Amino acid sequence: MSPIGLQNELIRIGQILNRWQAEIRAVLLIACALAWLWLLALSDLIFRYQRAGRLSAWLLMLAGGAVGLWYIVAALRSKRTPEGVAARLEHMFPKLDNHLINTLQFSRRANVDPMEQQYVERNTLDWSVVKVPALRDRKKQWRAYAVLFLACLALI
């Protein structure tokens, strides 16, 4: 794969990682909104808010939702460097054995040493080892959905 193709592939993988992070944040935002609704309903039963109290609580919820949406958009818009994505790939797939990051760094240099030039040209990465879905943090995703499930149960 050419150095440009390698960088494009790493940018694509970085965007996938950003989408997964935004998904987790969105699930947690929905869970927080549901928990806030539950607390609002419970406190309204106990304290018997008037119109101003209910309006204040809803405005706080809208403000929290706006902040949560901002965090989701920030996760989608964050830029991951190709080196950072390459380091994460090499951490998850030890068979890459630093070849990915070396190829990326050697191909970026302006005045390339002949030995590095040969390394970049000769080194073909085994992309069959890289399984992008394996990069997903299943534990964090499971916890986020468990929190959402508990928030839904609280409303019932």
C-alpha positions in Angstrom: 0.0 0.0 0.0 1.3 3.4 -0.9 2.0 5.9 1.9 -0.9 8.1 0.8 -3.2 5.0 0.8 -1.9 4.1 4.2 -2.7 7.5 5.6 -6.2 7.5 4.0 -6.9 4.1 5.6 -5.7 5.3 9.0 -7.9 8.4 8.7 -10.9 6.2 7.8 -10.2 4.0 10.8 -9.9 7.1 13.0 -13.4 8.3 11.8 -14.8 4.9 12.7 -13.4 5.2 16.2 -14.9 8.7 16.5 -18.3 7.3 15.5 -18.1 4.6 18.1 -17.1 7.2 20.8 -20.0 9.4 19.8 -22.4 6.4 20.0 -21.3 5.7 23.6 -21.7 9.4 24.5 -25.2 9.5 22.8 -26.4 6.4 24.8 -25.1 8.0 28.0 -26.9 11.3 27.2 -30.2 9.5 26.6 -29.7 7.6 29.9 -29.0 10.8 31.8 -32.0 12.5 30.3 -34.2 9.6 31.3 -32.8 9.5 34.8 -33.3 13.3 35.0 -37.0 12.8 34.0 -37.4 10.1 36.7 -35.8 12.4 39.4 -37.9 15.3 38.2 -41.1 13.3 38.4 -40.2 11.9 41.8 -39.2 15.3 43.3 -42.4 16.8 41.8 -44.5 14.2 43.7 -42.6 15.0 47.0 -42.2 18.8 46.8 -45.2 19.7 44.6 -43.4 22.2 42.4 -45.3 25.1 41.0 -45.0 26.3 37.4 -41.7 28.2 38.0 -40.1 25.1 39.5 -41.1 22.8 36.7 -40.0 25.4 34.1 -36.6 25.7 35.8 -36.2 21.9 35.9 -37.0 21.6 32.2 -34.7 24.4 31.3 -31.9 22.7 33.2 -32.7 19.5 31.3 -32.6 21.4 28.0 -29.3 23.0 28.9 -27.9 19.6 29.9 -29.1 18.1 26.6 -27.4 20.9 24.7 -24.1 20.3 26.5 -24.5 16.6 25.8 -25.1 17.2 22.1 -22.0 19.4 22.1 -20.0 16.5 23.5 -21.4 14.1 20.9 -20.5 16.5 18.0 -17.1 17.1 19.6 -16.5 13.3 19.5 -17.5 13.2 15.8 -15.4 16.2 14.8 -12.2 15.3 16.8 -9.2 14.7 14.5 -7.2 11.6 15.2 -3.6 11.6 13.9 -2.6 8.7 11.7 0.2 8.1 14.1 -2.3 7.8 17.0 -4.5 5.4 15.0 -1.4 3.4 14.0 -0.3 3.2 17.6 -3.7 1.9 18.7 -3.7 -0.6 15.9 -0.3 -1.9 16.9 -1.4 -2.1 20.5 -4.4 -4.2 19.5 -2.6 -6.3 16.9 0.9 -7.2 18.1 1.6 -9.1 14.8 2.1 -5.7 13.1 5.3 -5.4 15.3 5.9 -1.6 14.8 6.0 -2.0 11.0 2.9 0.2 10.6 4.2 3.2 12.6 7.8 2.8 11.1 6.4 2.8 7.6 4.2 5.9 8.4 7.1 7.8 10.0 9.7 6.9 7.4 7.4 7.8 4.5 6.9 11.3 5.9 10.5 12.4 6.0 11.6 14.9 3.4 15.2 13.6 3.0 14.9 9.9 3.2 17.9 7.7 4.0 18.3 4.9 1.3 17.9 2.3 4.0 14.6 3.8 5.1 13.5 4.2 1.5 14.0 0.5 0.9 12.2 -0.3 4.1 9.2 1.7 3.0 9.1 0.2 -0.5 9.7 -3.4 0.6 7.6 -3.5 3.7 4.1 -4.6 2.9 1.7 -4.7 5.8 -0.5 -7.7 6.4 -3.9 -6.0 6.5 -5.6 -9.3 6.9 -4.4 -9.2 10.6 -6.3 -5.9 11.1 -9.9 -6.4 12.1 -11.4 -3.0 12.6 -14.4 -4.2 14.7 -11.9 -5.7 17.2 -10.9 -2.1 18.0 -14.3 -1.4 19.5 -14.3 -1.1 23.3 -17.0 -3.7 24.0 -16.7 -3.3 27.8 -17.4 0.4 27.6 -20.2 -0.1 25.1 -21.8 -2.8 27.2 -21.7 -0.5 30.3 -23.3 2.4 28.4 -26.2 0.2 27.2 -26.6 -1.3 30.7 -26.9 2.3 32.1 -29.5 3.0 29.5 -31.4 -0.1 30.3 -31.4 0.7 34.0 -32.6 4.2 33.2 -35.5 2.7 31.2 -36.3 0.4 34.0 -36.4 3.3 36.4 -39.2 4.9 34.3 -41.4 1.8 34.4 
